[in-house]
Amino acid sequence: MDVIIRPTKEEAAHLVARLLAKAVKAKPHTVLGLATGNTMEQVYQQLVKLHREEKLDFSLCRTFNLDEYVGLAPDDPHSYRYFMNSHLFKKVNIDLRNTHLPNGMAADLDAECRAYEYRIQEFGGIDLQLLGIGRAGHIGFNEPLSALRSRTRVKALSPVTIEQNAPLFGGAEKMPRRAITMGVGTILDSRRCILLATGAGKAGIIAKAVEGPITAMISASTLQLHPHCTVVVDDEAAGQLKGADYYRWIFENEPEWEEFR
């Protein structure tokens, strides 16, 4: 695992966007795993800017999002399909037919989960998976006690997640209680993972995920097992990392990061 610390949330998001752009340029048919949430908005803003100013080409890319709420239609402003269309898909030259999210309105949710796993494999697996981290330590909606080999499935949302996301819905009573999510095992199957976290509110859980024990209580801790995982944080989110000085030294001195400094 590589840990990169940037001074501000803007610089952290900019670095993640550049990493994604490099992957797309190197492999135009890249299969991207994407995430939603406030932390990702600046990443997508940067990707849109790169598309407009540097002709970053998404025309051959395929995407698979981590999750979607059960019971929300794609045109619901709170759905993740709506989020992705608004912040990225409709602002770049990607074919919407090549953008995939779980169908939270499926009549048979278990069948939808199996089909989603099949579609990922049909396109050769995910080349690069973008991740955020929830305050419960989850990646996707893999809440505490998610099996480390779990696949795409329906998960009940934890009280911590409901509290964190409820303001987006105008109150907890309006928020769905379940979501379809890629499993921990599905995420770990990706060829590369990039996790972005910013703000002091994420400092404690980042320290546990990066430097603590691997545990089903914090699904993000399983990224320690991934052979090619990069964690990008700002100074505030790095506030409780014991190895912060070492991580900064690596970024400033290792040749592989020279083009991003």
N, C-alpha and C positions, 0 to 999 in steps of 0.2 A: 504494500500500500504506500502510495505517495501522498503526502499532505502538503498542500501549498497554501500559504498564508499571504493574503494581499491586504493592504492597509484599509481599504474601504469596500463596501458592498458593491459599489459600481465597478471597481477594478476586479473584484472576484467574478462578477457576472461577465465582464468583458473577456476575461481569460477563458471562462468556460465556453463562451461563444466562439472564440478563436480555436479552441480545441475541436469543437464540433465542426467548424468550417474546414479545418485542416482534414478531418476525416472524410467529409463530403468531397472535397477536391481530390483527395487521393483515391477515392473509390466512389464514382458517381452513383453506383447502384447501392450505396450504403443503406442498410436497414437500421433505422434509428429507433430506439426506445425512448419515449418522451414522458415528461412529467408536467404537472400543473402546479398552481399555487403562486402566491405573491412573489416568492423568491425567483421564480422562473420568468416572470414578466420582463425583467431587464435583459435576460438572456435572449428571449425571443425578439425584443426590440433591437438588440445588437445584430441578430441574424437577419432581420428584415433590412437593417441598414446595410449590412454586407451584401445582401442580394441587390439592393437598389444602387449602391455606389461602386461595388466591385464585381457585380454580376455573378454572385455566388449562386450556383445552379442546383435547384432541388428537383428538377424535372424527372430524374430517374430514381429518386429516393423513394423508399417505402418507410412508413412509420407505424409503430405500435405503442399506444399509450399504456401506462401502468394500470389505470383503473377508471372506473366510472360508477356513479351512484346508482343504486337500484331504484327504479321507479321514476327516473327523470328522462324525459324525451330529449332527443338531440337538440331540439330548438329551445329547450328550457334555458334561460340565462344562467342558471346555476349548474348546468351540466358541464362536464369536462369537454364534450364535443363542442359545445358553444364556445368555451374558453379557447380551445385550440384553434378553431376557425377564426375567432376574433383576433387573437394575438399573433398567429403565425400563418396558418394554412392559406387563408384568403389574401395574405399580403406578400406571398412569394409564389414562385411558379411551380408548385407541387400539384400533381394530379390528385384531386380529392378522393378518387377511387383507390389511391394507394395509401390513404391515411386510415388507420384502423384504431377503433376504440371498442371496448366491450359494449354490448347492447344491454343497457340497464332496464329496458322495457321488454326483454325477451320473455315469451310465455314459459319457456323451459330454461331456467337460469343455469342448471347444471349442464345441459346440452350446449348452451352458449359458451360456457367456460371451456368445455372440451374442444369446441370448434375454434375458440381463440388460440388455444395451445397449438392446434393443428395448423392454423394459418401462419403462426410464427415459424413453425418448422417447415411449412411449405415454401417459405421464402428464404430458407437456409439459416434461420436463427437471427438473433439481434447482434449486430456488429458493435454498436455503442449504445449503452443504456444511460440516460440522464436520470438522476435521482435527487430528490430533496429528502429531508428527514423531519418527521413529526416530533412533537414534544414528548410523545410516548416512545420515541426511538424507532418508529416504524418507517420502512421503505415501502412505497405503494401504500396499501392499507393492510399490511401485514402487522396486525396489532400484537400486543404481548401474548406469548405462548404460541405463535405461529410456528408450525413445523419447519425445520430447516430445509427439508426436501419438498415442501409444498409446491403445488402447481396452481394455475389460475382457478379461482374459486370465489364463492360468496363469503364475505366476512362481516360479522357484526362489528360495528364501530365502538371503540372504547369510550368511556365517559370523558377522558382527556381529549380525545380527538373531537368529540361532539362539542366540548367547551371551546376548543381552539377554532373550529370552523363555523360555529353557530352564528357569529356576527355577520358572516357572508350571506346567511339566509334570513337575517332579521329576527333571529331567536332560535333557541334549541328546539322548540316545539315544531318548527317548520322544516327541520333538517331531516333527511333520510337517515335511517338507522343501520342500513346495510349498503355494501358496495361490492362490486366485482373487482377483484385485484389479481394481477400476476402474483404467483407464489414466490416465496424466497428462492426456491430451487429454480424457477423460471428466470428470475433476475440473475442468479449466479451463473446460469448457462450463457449469458451474454459474453461476447469476446472481450469487451471492455466496459467498465463502469466509471462514471464521473458523478460524484455527489457534491452538491453545492449547498452550503449553509451559511447564513449571515445573521448578524445581530446577537446581542448579549443573551437573549432568551434561549438561544440554541447552544450556548457554551457548555452547560452541564451535560447535555445529552451527547454532544459531539465528543467530549472527553471520554464518556463511557463507551461510545460506539467504537472509537479509534484506539483507545488505550486500555479499555477494560476487558473483562473476559467475554468470550463468545457465548451468548446466551439467547434462548428463544424469547426471553422477556424483552430484549432489544434487538429487533430483527436487523437493524443496520449494522450491528456488531459482526454479522456473518460476512460482511464485505472484507473482513480481515482474511478470509479464506480465498478471496478472489485473486487470481494471478496477475490481473492488470486493472487495478482500481486506483483512481485519483480522487482525493478529497480536497475540495477547494473551499476555503473559509476566509472571512475577513477577520481583522484584528479582534473584534468583539466576540465573534463565535469561537475564536482560538483562545479566549481568555483563561480557560481552565486546562489547557493542554500542557502536560508536564514537559513534553519534548519540543515545545514551540521553537526554542532557539535553534535546535538541531534541524527542524523542518525548514526554517528560514535559511539556514546555511546551505542545505541541500539545493534549494531552489536557486540560490544565488551563485552556486559553484558547479553544479552538475551540467555537463554539455547538453544533455537532452532537453533542458529547459531554456537554453540560451535564446532561442527565437521568441520566447514569451516574456523575457525579462524587460 
